[in-house]
Amino acid sequence: MSTVFDVNVRKSYAISQLETRPDLDLPTKLQLCYRFKILPWLTPAFRELVSLPIKGLGPMGIARIPAYILHALIQVKHQISMHRLTQAAVVPPTMAGMCHTPLTCADGWETGWTTGPAEMLRHPDTFYSSWDIPQLESVEIPQVCSDCQESSVVNVKETGCLLMEDGFVEDKLEELRAWLMSH
């Protein structure tokens, strides 16, 4: 019967028309995504909501997000928050290169971390991605020689600890996709 009435074609047309509407906000997109199984909308809408403060949606916006998706959003935001607080509390090790003052560099690295990236992780004024933090290589950290700083920044990048947030979001999205397909 859907072949006779071209239901899929009409659904695709309706979705393409909705996508052009400037007044289609994220909660409404997720509501429609859930109701009509518009899976291509899930990832971008969910990722954007993860990057926004929940209270910025207001009570009406929050009320329009399907409960299961809202719960998943809160879970992943909490997971990211706990990960950031842990990263702020635990200073990555200093990786000494060809250095003549490793203890001085280690102290400088710890001070540089706790007054820079750790503060961003604990008290972000605006949302940032963990991809932003490894810009440490371009910042001059007092008391840390360039070789130690370069080695330490490479170590931080290679551990992947600052890039885990994307994995948290992707895992939650996989769970949401499976849930949407089963309902």
N, C-alpha and C positions, 0 to 999 in steps of 0.2 A: 504494500500500500504506500510505503514511503517513497518507492520508486515512481509511482503514479503521480504523487503530489510534490515530488522533488523536495522532500523535507530537509535533507542535508544541504542542498543548494540554498534553500531559503534561510536555514539557520546560519550558514556561512555569510550570506548577504546581510542578515540582521546583525551579526557580530561585527562585520566590517563597518557597518553604519554606526554602531555604538562606539567603536574605537575612535571615531572622528569627533565625538562629542567632547567638548572641553569641560563640561560639567559632570563627567563621569568620574567620581572620586574613587579612591582605593577601597573603602568599605563596600561601596555599591558593586565595584568590580568583583570583589570576593564573594559577595552575596549572589551575583549572577553566575559566577564561576561555579559555585556550589549547586545552585538550582538547575542550571542548564548544562552542567558538565563542560564548561569552557576551559579545558586544561591549559591552553596556551596563556591564559591570563594569570594563572596561579603563581608561577615563578616570579615574574616581574613585580606583581602587586605585593606578594609576600615579602620579597627582598626589600622593596621600598618601605614597607611598613616596619621591617626590622630596623631600618636606619632612622626611623622617626620616633620621637617620644610618644608613648601611648596616650598620655594625657592631652596631647595636641590634637587627637582625633575628636575629643569631646564626647559627651555621653551618647549623643545621637549616632555618631560615627561608630563608636564601639558597639552600640546595640545592633547595628546593621551587619556586623561581621558574624558569620555563623559561629556558634559556640565552640565547636571543635577546632576551627581554624584560629579563633581568638585564644583558646587555651594553648595551642601549639605556638602561637606568636609569643605569648607570655613565657612559655617554657624556654624557647630559644633565646629570648632577650635575657632571661635570668641566667641561663647557661653562659652566655657571652659576658654578662656582668661579672659572674663568679670567676670566669677565666681571666678577665682583665684584672680583677683585684689580686688574683694569685700571681699574675705576671708582674704586677706592680710591687708586690711584697718580696718576690724572689729575684734578686739581681742576677742576671746571666753572668757566667764566669768570664773573667778577663782572660783572653788568650794572648799570652806574651809571645811576641815574635823575637826578633834579634834585639832585645832590649837590655839596657844596662841598669835600669831602675824599675824592675817589675813590681815591687811593693808600692812604689809611688804611683805607678800606672794603675794598679789594682784599686788603690784608694780613690784615685781620680775618676776611674770608671764607675765605681760604686756611687760616688757623689754625683757624677754626671747622669747616671741612670735614675737615681732617686729624685733629682730635681728637674729632670726632663721627661723622658717617656713614662716613668712611674706616675708622675703627676697627671699626665694626659690620660693614663689608664684609670686612675682613681677618680679624677674630676674632669671629665671631658666637657668643655663648654659647648661644643657642637659635636655632632656625630663625626667620626672619622673611621676609616677602615684601618685595620692593623697593617695594611700595606703602607700606610703613611709613616709609621714609626721607624722602619729601617732607613730613614733618611739620615740616620746618625753619622753616616760616613761624610756628609757634607757639613757637619757641625763641629766646630773646634771645641774639644773638651779639655779644659785646663788640667795640667799635670799628667796627661796621657800622651805618650809619644805616638806619632802617626802610625808606626808599625803595629803597636798594640791595639790602637783603635781600629785599624783596618782589620786585623785578625779577629778582634772581638765582634765587630759588626758582621763579618762573614760568618762567624760561629752562630750568632743570633739568627741570621737568615737561614742558614743550613739546618738548624734544628726544626724550623717550621713552626715553632711555638707561637709566633705572632700571626700566623696565617691559618690557625685552626678554626677561627670563627666562621669562615666560609664553609668549612666542613660541617659545622654544627647546623648551619642553615640548610645546606644541601641534604643532610640526613633527615631533617624535619620535613623538607619538601618531598622527599621520597615517601615518607610516612603519609603525608597529606595526599599525594597522588594516589597511593594505594587505597586510602580511605575514600577519596572521592569516587574512584572507580567501583568500589564495593557498595556505594549508596545510591 
